[in-house]
Amino acid sequence: MERECFEDEEVAKELNKYFISIKVDREERPDVDSIYMNVCQALTGSGGWPLSIFMTPDAKPFYSGTYFPKHNRMGLPGFMTLLESVSSSWKKNRDKLIKSAQKIIDSVSDANLTQPTENIDFEVIEGAFNNLIYSFDETHGGFGRAPKFPVPHYLTFLLRYWNISKNEKALMMLEKTLKSMYSGGIYDHVGFGFSRYSTDSRWLVPHFEKMLYDNALLAIAYTEACHATGKTIYGNIAQNIITYILRDMTSPEGAFYSAEDADSEGIEGKFYVWSYGEVIDILGKNDGHRFCRIFNITKQGNFEDKNIPNLIGKDLPLDEDKEFAEICRSKLFKHRENRVHPHKDDKILTSWNGLMIAALAYAGRVFSKEEYIVAAEKAADFINNNLTCKDGRLLARYRDGEAAFKGYADDYANLTWAFTELYLSTYKSEYLERALSLSNDLINLFWDNDSGGLYLYGRDSEKLISRPKELYDGAMPSANSTAAYNFLRLSDIAGRIDLKDRAMELFKVFGGIVNSNPTAYIHMISALLYYKSPATEIIITGELESKTTMDMIKLANTIYNPFASVLLIDEEMARHSDTIPAAEKYKPDDKTTAYVCSNYSCKPPAANLEDFAKRINHM
């Protein structure tokens, strides 16, 4: 529609004649997008993008729709026809349109206020798992039909469900999906990273756009799969994703860009696809034929006479061909770098950066990669220095030296996740303090003091026609789901019982919605799974420079237990007992000591690595 209408001079002339046109970047203004998407769904029964809203000068909507061709076509009204019709109606029936707009606003506002509240049912966890079984593609992995999205929070739920239930079906579904996605063309086998989604059920042909948040969440999922199963294939994929992000999506200051477009030179996928002859020319006849056999590259092609390299149908991992494939991949990558690159969306979003910081910090401690943790810290410093006001208020977007828009609930929730992971990877008390401070601000700015739950935008933000609460775990987990998980983790790490109470309120506020459709709110159910699981706490008292302390931390990091919390209390942390209650109970001394507690019952303290290993191996 951008090419057909918005870049067309005839359309522009018509728009400028009758309307004030405002183009909204929904990534910068998720509040505007959410409200008017709800309007579109209320008026038409469906939604999507591009989204066109016609409204009064005071922002009251009276007509909406998604895609319009320039002229009438195959039953679709043309945009030119629509502009003329709306303009005529505004002139002749303005009062009627204004009354209609008010009714629409009232309807959308009422929907926000009448969310069903009931206690969340623990059986909803089994319900979510059974729904995933029902929608699981036994042949190609993933869930549902084409187009197929990765949905990383489905995968982390399956891991955690398997961890507590030992249901092998959950692990099978997870591994089949992880391997199938990697095998397909949705994964960039030459330059790494994942595209947005697959247009087919086999994961072969992607929509070639690459998003920061997809790659951050998939890096977490693959890292966690490696951590849980010990299988290096998942760790290699996670680290390749990170290689892509640090190489292509990182600003000179250390923050992360938002996306790379699907097309270059006006053709979707042109940057990523190869002809058979081109590969032979670059690699030589013998190596080229061998590489083409491995990556299913043919003279006929698999995408518009060209080839998307893929490993569909191959046995993974490719141990026998690994070194050869890497040498060839590197040559192809160097050649590809000379092509015209897709446009890079270089805006820096606090919310998405939070996800990438969390991914880097987590991967850094699982893979013992200090450079990942350093990169995460650098990005966190950027947000602290460039997207945080003097009063501590987060901003949502940075580009070309300008920070703008008061942060949304997602910014606070995802950044809290980031600082929690940074703390667990560095044990610097400042990161735990920051995570707790952001949680406090999230509650103060976004909490509905009447009905509970988090609003999308803050009480100090621009007042729009309604104030929605987002719960749906779509491409990214919602702020309410992520906050519930954060609150539970921070409650266990820092001893903040009030945060656990907030999580319980979220379960109750949204219980009716979650019970009705579990897989739509699966990250919230992951939080519920955390709450339902036996609480495991590891408290280590001692100085970080001590070899015993470091050895205990490293050992704790090797154990996969997504429901365990680890707190280091050193002299610095002990000074924060006013904000971190757990620091008041345990006091560090000259000798490192570890306490392992399960369901709030603690085993005798361990003063050496051998005793500590015995404690945690029986968690």
Helices and strands as residue ranges (DSSP letters): I 2-6, H 9-18, H 30-44, E 52-55, E 61-65, H 79-92, H 94-113, H 123-135, H 152-165, H 168-183, E 197-198, E 206-207, E 210-211, H 212-229, H 232-248, E 259-260, E 263-264, E 267-268, H 276-283, H 285-294, H 322-336, E 344-345, E 348-349, H 350-366, H 370-386, E 395-399, E 402-406, H 409-426, H 429-446, H 479-494, H 497-509, H 511-516, G 518-521, H 522-532, E 536-541, H 547-558, E 564-569, H 571-574, H 582-585, E 593-598, E 601-602, H 609-616
